[in-house]
Amino acid sequence: MFTERRFNTGNVELNFAEGPSNGNALVMLHGISNWWRHFLPIMPALCFRHHIHALDFRGCGHSGRMPGAYSIADYAADVIAFIEKTSPNLSIF
């Protein structure tokens, strides 16, 4: 139901899970030291109405690592790059 993919921000490669295209896009952002699989219990219910994108932040899950680059600004820049490149109409929760 969900496919893991890779996205290169220009600085680091992020891992993310993508669900079927069933409506408006929804990007899911986990807490620090988690990964996209944290959302598995709720993703099946959401995927019937949304096109889910669940990101692994840099340094988490299967995303790339960057020495010393783990500030909130770094995470935010990664998410912005993802949204700008994949779909400007994503909703962030």
Secondary structure, DSSP 8 states (H G I E B T S, - for coil): --EEEEEE-SS-EEEEEE----SEEEEEE--TT--GGGGTTTHHHHTTTEEEEEE--TTSTTS---TT--SHHHHHHHHHHHHHHH-TT-EE-
